[in-house]
Amino acid sequence: MHSKISVERIHSFTGHTDCIYSIEQCSLRKFFFSAGGDGLVVKWDLENPENGELIAKMSNSVYALHFLMEQDTLLVGENYQGVHLLDWQKRKELNSLKISGSYIFDIKSFENRLFVGSGDGLVTIIDLSTWKVISKIGESKKSARAIAINETTNELAIGYSDYFIRIFDLSNLQKKKEWLAHSNSVFTLAYANDSKTLLSASRDARIKAWQVNSNYQLTAEVAAHLYAINHIAFSPDGSYFATASMDKSVKIWDSNTLQLLKVVDKARHAGHGTSVNKLLWIGKNRILSAGDDRVINEWQVENAN
């Protein structure tokens, strides 16, 4: 059982001129990337928060970033234009692919394949070695908002704006299960570190826990926020997860019990003044949050034993 935890803001990263929708890790731990409504893709130095470096400028807004560790490259999902592969060190584009004239909501990778969820309801699968589209999953006319990959069970989970979650076999992309999961759009999915639980959260402001090995049976449900939950992120050791919401707060939870441990907001912690869109753990006790207020905050999370 976790006792109370303390949260303290360490830094704020500012410079974006519009809402920030995505923050992503880098191969070098001291750096991370951000992107948003201004189309700017920025590299930040955790040791030098004042100076962001512009990596690329897109013509449209960016909802999704994804870092490929093995290739040491950054993927940018540009709305209405598709995906761009960037050499972040040389600040140049290596490849691009127009896969959809819609929004790009989420990008994940597994082995040599890329999975891109878009506003037209498709998840496009790209072969990273040939940079060609090899398949498309078209199970809904509503947006494919969130993608999660379970390497242990070899499964792909997709959350949609038709309120459904659909599970696919990663090997052959055959649909294994689908169910009405929420009463509104599924905005975020995350498998727990032990791969045994899938967490989903929605525009309905609820978190739900699904037991992977029991055919995704619902095991817990929490009315977690006042408004839409935009993102779920597990801590590196899996003991906590954090949620970001349109209600302007970040909440830290116990992964095992789904007990609320901390509310991080403007009143108590000088947090965000607007919707919080994305989270990124950058170590066991550090988390970044990004929001519509054009700010990225860095938080220290400690056990207050």
ZAMARGU-4260 file (C-alpha; in steps of 0.2 Angstrom, whole numbers, plus 5000, padded with zeros to 4 digits):
<rodrens>
0) 5000/5000/5000 | 5007/5017/4995 | 5007/5031/5008 | 5005/5049/5002 | 5016/5056/4989
5) 5023/5073/4987 | 5024/5083/4970 | 5034/5098/4967 | 5037/5108/4951 | 5055/5109/4946
10) 5055/5118/4929 | 5043/5125/4916 | 5048/5124/4897 | 5040/5138/4887 | 5041/5145/4869
15) 5028/5136/4860 | 5015/5148/4852 | 5000/5137/4853 | 4993/5122/4862 | 5006/5108/4866
20) 4998/5091/4861 | 5013/5079/4862 | 5029/5076/4871 | 5041/5062/4868 | 5057/5054/4874
25) 5074/5054/4866 | 5088/5042/4865 | 5099/5054/4875 | 5090/5055/4892 | 5093/5073/4895
30) 5083/5078/4880 | 5065/5077/4875 | 5054/5083/4861 | 5037/5092/4860 | 5025/5097/4846
35) 5008/5105/4845 | 4996/5117/4837 | 5010/5129/4830 | 5018/5115/4820 | 5034/5117/4829
40) 5044/5102/4833 | 5056/5107/4848 | 5070/5098/4857 | 5072/5103/4875 | 5087/5100/4887
45) 5082/5095/4904 | 5098/5102/4911 | 5095/5119/4902 | 5076/5122/4902 | 5077/5140/4895
50) 5083/5135/4878 | 5072/5125/4866 | 5080/5120/4849 | 5068/5120/4834 | 5070/5103/4825
55) 5057/5105/4812 | 5042/5116/4807 | 5027/5108/4800 | 5013/5117/4790 | 4999/5110/4801
60) 4997/5105/4819 | 5005/5090/4827 | 4995/5078/4839 | 5008/5063/4839 | 5026/5061/4840
65) 5035/5044/4842 | 5054/5041/4845 | 5062/5025/4836 | 5076/5020/4848 | 5084/5008/4837
70) 5085/5020/4823 | 5088/5035/4834 | 5075/5045/4823 | 5059/5055/4827 | 5042/5052/4819
75) 5030/5067/4818 | 5012/5065/4813 | 5007/5080/4804 | 4988/5083/4803 | 4981/5081/4785
80) 4999/5077/4778 | 5004/5061/4786 | 5020/5055/4794 | 5038/5062/4793 | 5054/5053/4798
85) 5067/5065/4805 | 5085/5064/4809 | 5084/5075/4825 | 5103/5078/4826 | 5105/5085/4809
90) 5087/5093/4809 | 5083/5086/4792 | 5068/5075/4785 | 5073/5057/4780 | 5057/5052/4773
95) 5038/5056/4773 | 5022/5047/4769 | 5005/5054/4766 | 4994/5041/4773 | 4978/5051/4777
100) 4970/5068/4774 | 4964/5067/4791 | 4971/5070/4809 | 4985/5059/4815 | 4981/5054/4833
105) 4993/5041/4838 | 5009/5033/4832 | 5017/5017/4839 | 5030/5005/4833 | 5033/4986/4835
110) 5048/4977/4828 | 5049/4984/4810 | 5032/4990/4809 | 5024/5007/4812 | 5005/5009/4817
115) 4997/5026/4814 | 4979/5030/4820 | 4970/5043/4811 | 4954/5053/4811 | 4946/5043/4796
120) 4945/5027/4808 | 4960/5019/4800 | 4976/5012/4808 | 4989/5012/4794 | 5004/4999/4796
125) 5020/5005/4788 | 5036/4994/4785 | 5050/5004/4792 | 5063/4996/4781 | 5054/5000/4765
130) 5044/5015/4771 | 5029/5008/4762 | 5011/5005/4768 | 5009/4986/4770 | 4991/4985/4778
135) 4977/4995/4785 | 4965/4991/4799 | 4948/4999/4794 | 4936/4993/4808 | 4927/5010/4811
140) 4922/5026/4802 | 4926/5035/4818 | 4943/5041/4823 | 4956/5028/4829 | 4962/5039/4844
145) 4974/5028/4854 | 4985/5013/4851 | 4993/5001/4864 | 5005/4986/4861 | 5006/4971/4872
150) 5022/4962/4867 | 5019/4948/4880 | 5002/4943/4872 | 5007/4949/4855 | 4991/4960/4854
155) 4987/4977/4847 | 4974/4987/4856 | 4965/5002/4848 | 4953/5014/4856 | 4940/5023/4845
160) 4929/5038/4845 | 4914/5025/4842 | 4917/5021/4861 | 4924/5004/4857 | 4941/4995/4860
165) 4946/4983/4848 | 4960/4970/4850 | 4970/4963/4836 | 4983/4949/4834 | 5000/4958/4830
170) 5006/4944/4819 | 4991/4943/4806 | 4981/4959/4812 | 4965/4948/4814 | 4953/4955/4826
175) 4951/4945/4841 | 4939/4955/4852 | 4929/4971/4852 | 4918/4979/4865 | 4909/4995/4869
180) 4921/5001/4882 | 4915/5019/4887 | 4901/5030/4885 | 4911/5042/4874 | 4927/5042/4864
185) 4941/5032/4870 | 4956/5044/4871 | 4970/5034/4878 | 4975/5016/4881 | 4990/5009/4891
190) 4995/4992/4895 | 5002/4990/4913 | 5021/4986/4914 | 5017/4967/4918 | 5006/4966/4903
195) 4991/4959/4913 | 4980/4975/4913 | 4974/4987/4900 | 4969/5004/4906 | 4958/5014/4896
200) 4952/5032/4898 | 4939/5042/4889 | 4930/5058/4885 | 4918/5052/4898 | 4931/5056/4912
205) 4932/5038/4918 | 4947/5026/4919 | 4943/5007/4917 | 4954/4992/4920 | 4953/4977/4909
210) 4961/4960/4913 | 4970/4954/4898 | 4971/4936/4902 | 4952/4935/4906 | 4947/4940/4889
215) 4948/4958/4894 | 4935/4957/4908 | 4932/4974/4917 | 4940/4973/4934 | 4939/4991/4940
220) 4931/5008/4935 | 4935/5025/4942 | 4926/5041/4940 | 4943/5050/4939 | 4941/5067/4932
225) 4928/5081/4929 | 4931/5081/4911 | 4939/5071/4897 | 4955/5061/4901 | 4968/5065/4887
230) 4982/5053/4892 | 4987/5039/4904 | 5006/5035/4907 | 5013/5022/4918 | 5029/5026/4929
235) 5045/5017/4923 | 5044/5004/4938 | 5025/5002/4935 | 5020/5007/4953 | 5011/5023/4948
240) 5002/5029/4933 | 4997/5047/4929 | 4982/5054/4920 | 4980/5071/4911 | 4963/5079/4909
245) 4954/5093/4901 | 4949/5098/4919 | 4967/5106/4920 | 4974/5093/4932 | 4986/5079/4933
250) 4982/5065/4944 | 4994/5051/4951 | 4987/5034/4955 | 4992/5018/4963 | 4993/5005/4949
255) 4988/4990/4959 | 4973/4998/4969 | 4968/5012/4957 | 4968/5023/4973 | 4971/5042/4970
260) 4987/5047/4978 | 4989/5065/4972 | 4980/5079/4962 | 4992/5091/4954 | 4983/5107/4949
265) 4985/5126/4947 | 4978/5130/4965 | 4989/5118/4974 | 5005/5116/4964 | 5005/5131/4951
270) 5000/5118/4938 | 4992/5121/4921 | 4978/5134/4919 | 4970/5124/4904 | 4968/5107/4897
275) 4983/5095/4901 | 4985/5085/4885 | 5001/5074/4887 | 5012/5066/4900 | 5030/5058/4899
280) 5039/5050/4913 | 5057/5054/4912 | 5064/5043/4926 | 5057/5034/4941 | 5052/5050/4950
285) 5050/5063/4936 | 5036/5067/4925 | 5032/5080/4912 | 5015/5087/4908 | 5010/5098/4893
290) 4995/5108/4890 | 4984/5120/4880 | 4993/5134/4890 | 5008/5131/4879 | 5018/5126/4894
295) 5028/5110/4898 | 5030/5107/4917 | 5043/5095/4925 | 5037/5088/4941 | 5047/5078/4955
300) 5036/5064/4962 | 5042/5057/4979 | 5035/5045/4992 | 5031/5056/5007 | 5034/5042/5020
</rodrens>
